[in-house]
């Protein structure tokens, strides 16, 4: 009951004052502060990490916060495949890192799970879901760590909300791949909401009005309450969800897909149809049958003129604009970043191709991304090669790429997010799970 009262308080604050929502989002490290930096030329060459985990520039360091198999306060252990993550300030003065685990039914769960959204053959709770790591905001001392959502499949990324929760997204639609849907009791491919102050497993209620598809990430516009959603498919589209009641997603709403004036395909694979740095008008149209039992939401949207995106992945809110990562878009198929400027009811929405990689050195298969307090983007790479060299790529406001970090493990980087004061940048190594906090002389 206490947790529900706290959640209601957060929502009332969002509904009663737009300024409160902006403040909450800014505190979470999701908005930029002030003008973009000028004359920035990167942080310099990387220094090899003697621990063999993460190379960073001179003056930067990291702290290991959590690892696969660590004992958690609920009796379980930290599960594997740490993916998307959000940093949310708590009323207690602590920070909550809500962390996805992209687990499938055959993966380990880190211990017995009492309850969850779905079970295998009606018995074992599915291992996918989230864990929450609560830290002292000043010292980063670990206060508690626990399972906060279970019973889901392949929780890839998501997004924070201005009212103090994490939207975790299933990148799995049962009936496809080898997930043995006949042994499951529920359909999958949903978004779930996890309050940052849950303290235990939450009620696993899917937000079905937000659509059933191969979800990747989500981002809330704090001024309107509209949620923007990406889809990890080679022929994906971009969606937005207009809630019936701002801040109360469980009360339903309208799911729409994006059209771009004059552009049917943003991928630039066959021909350069999406120009770089040219703003184009956007319109949205309403989708029907959003629970999509045939997993055809994107194809129906494309048939109605929705712009096709190559593997929409990370999405994050800057200062009045959203940045969207396309993992394999571009003429070289190395990745693109789009910038969407919502009109918020006063003007037409616009979109531009902010950056398109022309070489592996610039950018090679971006995934999660975040906008830093200084306006820089930090993108987590997820390369698809036998031997990976995944990096943290910093993109300036002018679209100039700089290498900020290099992971020394043979896995991907994921879940990048900033602390409220902008001092710490949190990020995951996917498998084996490692969650670290990076600090140093950030440009301001």
C-alpha positions in Angstrom: 0.0 0.0 0.0 2.8 2.4 0.9 4.5 1.8 -2.5 1.2 2.5 -4.3 0.7 5.7 -2.4 4.2 6.8 -3.4 3.5 6.0 -7.1 0.2 8.0 -6.9 2.1 10.9 -5.5 4.6 10.9 -8.4 1.7 10.8 -10.9 -0.2 13.6 -9.2 3.0 15.8 -9.3 3.3 15.0 -13.1 -0.4 15.9 -13.7 -0.5 19.0 -11.6 2.7 20.7 -12.8 4.6 20.4 -16.0 7.6 22.0 -14.3 7.7 19.2 -11.8 7.9 16.7 -14.6 10.8 18.6 -16.3 12.6 18.7 -12.9 12.2 15.0 -12.3 13.5 14.2 -15.8 16.5 16.6 -15.4 17.4 15.0 -12.1 17.5 11.6 -13.7 20.2 12.8 -16.1 17.8 12.5 -19.1 17.8 16.2 -20.2 20.6 18.5 -21.3 21.6 21.5 -19.2 22.3 24.7 -21.2 23.8 25.2 -24.7 25.8 22.6 -26.6 29.6 22.7 -26.1 31.8 24.4 -28.7 35.3 23.4 -29.8 35.2 20.0 -28.1 37.8 17.6 -29.5 37.3 14.6 -27.4 38.8 13.4 -24.1 42.0 12.1 -25.6 43.4 8.6 -26.2 42.3 5.6 -24.1 44.4 4.3 -21.3 44.6 0.4 -21.1 42.7 -0.9 -18.0 45.1 -3.0 -15.8 41.9 -5.0 -14.7 41.1 -5.8 -18.3 37.6 -4.6 -18.2 37.1 -1.0 -19.6 39.6 1.3 -21.2 38.9 5.0 -20.6 40.6 8.4 -21.3 43.2 9.8 -18.9 41.5 11.2 -15.8 38.5 8.9 -16.0 38.0 5.9 -13.8 35.3 3.4 -13.1 33.9 1.6 -10.0 32.5 -1.9 -10.3 29.0 -1.9 -8.6 27.5 -5.3 -9.4 28.5 -8.6 -11.1 26.9 -11.8 -12.2 26.4 -14.1 -9.2 26.6 -11.4 -6.5 24.3 -12.1 -3.6 21.2 -9.9 -3.6 19.2 -8.7 -0.6 16.2 -10.8 -1.6 18.1 -14.1 -1.3 18.8 -14.5 -5.1 21.9 -13.7 -7.1 22.5 -11.2 -9.8 21.3 -12.8 -13.1 23.1 -12.5 -16.5 22.6 -10.6 -19.7 22.3 -7.1 -18.2 20.9 -4.8 -20.9 19.0 -1.5 -20.8 19.0 0.5 -17.5 17.7 3.7 -16.0 18.9 5.9 -13.1 16.0 7.3 -11.0 16.4 9.5 -7.9 14.4 8.3 -4.9 12.7 10.5 -2.2 15.1 8.9 0.3 18.1 10.7 -1.3 19.2 7.4 -2.9 19.5 6.4 -6.5 17.8 3.4 -8.1 19.4 1.7 -11.1 16.6 -0.4 -12.6 18.3 -2.9 -14.9 16.9 -5.2 -17.6 18.0 -8.8 -18.0 17.5 -10.1 -21.5 16.9 -13.7 -20.5 15.1 -16.4 -22.4 13.3 -19.4 -20.8 16.4 -21.7 -20.9 18.6 -19.1 -19.1 19.4 -19.2 -15.4 17.3 -17.0 -13.1 19.7 -16.4 -10.2 17.6 -18.4 -7.8 13.9 -19.3 -7.3 11.4 -16.6 -8.3 8.2 -16.6 -6.3 5.9 -14.8 -8.8 6.0 -13.4 -12.3 4.1 -12.7 -15.5 4.4 -16.1 -17.0 5.7 -19.6 -16.3 7.2 -22.5 -18.2 4.6 -25.3 -18.4 2.7 -23.6 -15.6 5.6 -24.3 -13.1 8.9 -22.3 -13.2 8.6 -18.5 -13.5 10.3 -17.2 -16.6 13.7 -15.7 -15.8 13.4 -12.5 -17.8 12.7 -9.2 -16.1 14.5 -6.5 -14.1 16.7 -6.1 -11.0 16.9 -2.9 -9.0 20.2 -1.7 -7.5 19.8 1.0 -4.8 22.8 3.2 -4.1 23.7 6.0 -1.7 23.6 9.1 -4.0 26.7 10.6 -2.5 29.0 7.6 -2.1 27.5 5.0 -4.4 27.5 2.6 -1.5 25.2 -0.3 -2.4 22.2 -0.3 -0.1 20.1 -3.1 -1.5 19.7 -5.1 -4.7 16.7 -7.2 -5.6 14.5 -8.7 -8.3 11.8 -6.2 -9.3 10.1 -7.9 -12.3 10.0 -11.5 -13.4 8.2 -13.8 -15.8 9.0 -12.0 -19.0 11.2 -12.8 -22.1 14.2 -10.8 -23.4 13.8 -7.6 -21.6 16.1 -5.6 -23.9 15.8 -1.8 -23.2 13.2 0.6 -22.0 13.1 4.1 -20.6 12.5 6.1 -17.4 9.4 8.1 -16.8 9.1 11.6 -15.1 6.9 10.1 -12.4 9.7 7.7 -11.1 9.4 4.4 -12.9 11.1 2.3 -15.5 9.4 1.0 -18.7 10.9 -2.3 -19.5 10.3 -3.8 -23.0 10.2 -7.4 -24.2 12.1 -7.9 -27.4 10.3 -11.2 -28.0 7.0 -12.1 -29.7 6.1 -15.7 -29.0 5.4 -17.8 -32.0 8.7 -16.7 -33.5 12.2 -18.1 -32.9 12.6 -21.1 -30.6 10.9 -20.0 -27.4 8.5 -23.0 -27.3 5.3 -20.9 -27.1 3.2 -24.0 -26.5 4.8 -24.3 -23.0 3.9 -20.7 -22.1 0.7 -19.5 -20.6 0.8 -15.9 -21.9 1.6 -14.0 -25.1 4.8 -11.9 -25.1 6.0 -8.7 -26.7 4.8 -6.2 -24.2 5.9 -3.2 -22.1 5.8 -3.4 -18.3 6.2 -0.6 -15.7 8.5 -1.0 -12.7 8.3 1.7 -10.0 11.9 2.7 -8.9 10.9 2.4 -5.2 9.2 -1.0 -5.6 11.4 -2.8 -2.9 10.2 -6.2 -4.2 8.7 -8.0 -7.2 6.0 -5.8 -8.8 2.7 -6.8 -10.1 3.5 -7.9 -13.7 0.8 -6.2 -15.7 1.5 -5.8 -19.4 0.6 -2.4 -20.9 -1.2 -3.9 -23.9 -2.4 -0.7 -25.4 1.2 0.2 -26.1 1.3 -2.6 -28.7 2.7 -6.1 -29.1 5.9 -6.2 -31.2 9.6 -6.7 -30.9 10.0 -3.9 -28.4 13.4 -2.3 -27.8 13.3 1.1 -26.0 11.0 3.8 -24.8 11.2 7.5 -24.0 8.6 9.9 -22.4 8.2 13.5 -23.5 7.9 15.2 -20.1 5.8 18.0 -21.5 3.1 15.9 -23.1 3.4 12.5 -21.5 3.6 10.9 -24.9 5.7 7.7 -25.0 7.9 7.1 -28.1 8.8 3.4 -28.8 11.4 1.7 -31.0 11.3 -1.8 -32.5 14.3 -4.0 -33.2 13.6 -5.4 -36.6 15.4 -4.8 -40.0 12.0 -3.4 -41.3 10.9 -1.6 -38.1 8.9 1.6 -37.7 8.7 4.3 -35.0 5.7 4.4 -32.7 4.3 6.8 -30.2 1.7 6.2 -27.5 -0.7 8.9 -26.5 -2.1 8.0 -23.0 -5.7 8.6 -22.2 -4.5 10.1 -18.9 -1.0 11.6 -18.8 1.2 9.7 -16.4 -1.1 6.8 -16.0 -0.2 4.4 -18.8 -2.3 1.5 -17.4 -5.5 3.5 -18.3 -4.8 2.9 -22.0 -4.4 5.2 -24.9 -3.7 5.4 -28.7 -0.8 3.9 -30.5 0.4 5.6 -33.7 3.1 5.1 -36.3 5.3 7.7 -38.0 5.2 8.9 -41.6 8.0 11.1 -43.0 7.1 13.5 -45.8 8.7 12.3 -49.0 10.6 9.3 -47.4 9.3 5.8 -47.2 12.5 4.1 -46.2 15.1 5.8 -44.0 17.7 3.0 -44.2 19.6 4.4 -47.2 20.6 0.8 -48.1 19.8 0.9 -51.8 19.8 4.7 -52.4 20.3 7.8 -50.3 16.6 8.5 -49.7 17.0 10.0 -46.2 19.3 13.1 -46.4 21.7 13.9 -43.6 20.9 17.1 -41.5 17.7 18.0 -43.5 14.6 18.4 -41.4 11.5 16.8 -42.8 7.9 17.0 -41.7 6.4 14.1 -39.7 2.9 13.0 -39.3 1.4 10.2 -37.2 -1.5 7.9 -37.9 -3.4 5.6 -35.6 -2.9 1.8 -35.6 -5.7 -0.7 -35.0 -5.5 -4.2 -33.6 -2.4 -3.2 -31.6 -2.2 -6.5 -29.7 -1.2 -7.9 -33.1 -1.6 -11.7 -32.7 0.0 -12.2 -36.1 3.1 -10.1 -35.2 2.3 -7.9 -38.2 2.1 -4.4 -36.6 5.1 -3.0 -38.5 4.1 -4.5 -41.9 0.6 -3.1 -41.5 2.1 0.3 -40.6 4.5 0.3 -43.6 1.6 -0.5 -45.9 0.0 2.7 -44.6 3.1 4.7 -45.4 5.1 4.4 -42.1 8.8 5.2 -42.6 10.9 2.0 -42.4 13.9 2.1 -40.0 16.7 -0.5 -39.8 16.6 -1.9 -36.3 15.3 0.9 -34.2 17.1 0.5 -30.8 18.1 3.2 -28.2 15.9 6.3 -27.8 16.4 9.1 -25.4 15.1 12.6 -24.6 17.4 15.6 -24.9 16.3 19.2 -24.5 13.0 19.2 -26.4 14.2 16.6 -28.9 14.6 12.8 -29.0 17.5 10.9 -30.4 16.9 7.5 -32.0 19.5 4.8 -32.9 19.2 2.6 -35.9 21.7 -0.2 -35.5 22.2 -1.2 -39.1 21.0 1.8 -41.0 23.0 3.7 -43.6 24.7 3.1 -46.9 27.5 1.2 -45.1 24.9 -0.6 -42.8 27.0 0.6 -39.8 24.3 2.6 -38.0 22.4 5.9 -38.0 21.2 8.4 -35.4 18.0 10.3 -35.9 16.8 13.5 -34.1 13.0 13.9 -33.7 11.7 17.3 -32.7 8.1 17.0 -31.4 5.8 20.0 -32.2 3.9 19.4 -28.9 0.7 20.7 -30.5 2.0 24.1 -31.6 3.8 23.1 -34.8 4.5 20.1 -37.0 6.8 17.4 -35.7 10.1 17.2 -37.6 12.9 14.6 -38.0 16.4 14.6 -39.4 19.1 12.1 -40.0 21.6 13.5 -37.4 24.5 11.1 -38.1 25.2 8.2 -40.4 28.4 6.2 -39.9 30.7 6.0 -42.9 33.3 3.7 -41.4 33.8 1.1 -38.6 36.2 3.5 -36.9 33.4 6.2 -36.6 30.6 4.0 -35.3 29.9 0.3 -35.7 26.4 -1.0 -34.8 25.1 1.4 -32.1 22.5 0.1 -29.6 21.5 1.9 -26.3 22.2 5.6 -26.2 21.8 8.4 -23.7 22.0 12.2 -23.8 24.4 13.6 -21.2 23.9 16.6 -19.0 26.3 18.6 -21.3 24.3 17.7 -24.5 26.7 15.0 -25.8 25.3 11.6 -26.8 27.0 8.5 -25.6 26.2 5.4 -27.7 26.9 1.8 -26.7 28.1 -0.4 -29.5 26.9 -4.0 -30.1 29.0 -5.3 -33.0 28.0 -8.5 -34.9 31.3 -10.0 -35.6 33.1 -13.2 -34.4 35.5 -11.0 -32.4 34.0 -7.8 -31.1 35.6 -4.5 -30.2 32.7 -2.7 -28.6 33.2 0.9 -27.6 31.4 3.8 -26.0 31.1 6.4 -28.8 30.6 10.0 -27.9 28.7 12.2 -30.4 28.9 16.0 -30.1 26.0 18.3 -30.8 27.6 18.8 -34.2 27.5 15.0 -34.9 31.3 14.5 -34.5 32.2 11.0 -33.2 34.8 10.4 -30.5 35.8 7.1 -28.8 35.1 7.5 -25.1 35.6 3.9 -23.9 36.5 0.4 -25.0 35.1 -2.8 -23.4 37.8 -5.5 -23.1 35.3 -8.3 -22.7 33.8 -10.2 -25.7 30.3 -8.9 -25.1 28.2 -5.7 -25.7 27.9 -2.5 -23.8 24.4 -1.5 -22.7 22.2 0.6 -20.4 24.2 3.8 -20.4 22.7 6.5 -18.1 23.8 9.4 -16.0 23.4 10.2 -12.3 21.2 13.2 -11.4 24.3 15.4 -10.7 26.0 14.4 -13.9 29.0 13.1 -12.0 28.6 9.4 -12.8 27.9 7.5 -16.0 26.5 4.0 -15.4 26.8 1.3 -18.0 26.5 -2.5 -18.2 28.6 -5.2 -19.8 26.0 -7.6 -21.0 27.4 -11.1 -20.3 28.8 -11.9 -17.8 26.8 -9.1 -16.1 28.9 -6.2 -14.9 27.5 -2.8 -13.9 30.0 0.0 -13.5 30.0 3.7 -12.7 32.3 6.0 -14.6 33.5 9.4 -13.5 36.1 11.9 -14.5 36.6 15.5 -15.9 33.3 15.8 -17.9 33.3 18.7 -20.3 30.7 21.3 -19.2 
